[in-house]
Amino acid sequence: MLKLCRQFAGVIVAEVMVTKRQLGLLFIIIGIGAAAIMFAMDMLGAGQFQGIGPAQRRALLAAALVVCVGLTLLPLGDRPA
């Protein structure tokens, strides 16, 4: 749980910081979720194209890029993000 504490002169600072590993896991989850949503939209028949259209390809490429960024953050460990 995130705790907020007051430091000097009314400045509020978060006590618990997000680590680079946690941020990487969050990026991976978001990327995989976006890819799953793109395939679900394809199965529901959203859009004009049969199969994966050009907009979905770009969205899947962006989701893969987000997953790759998340994978690069994982080995950095418990340092604050």
Buried (B, 14 or more C-beta within 10 A) or exposed (E): EEEEEEEEEEEEEEEEEEBBBBBBBBBBEBBBEBBEEBEEBBEEEEBEEEEBBEEBEEBBEBBBEBBEBBEEBBEEEEEEE
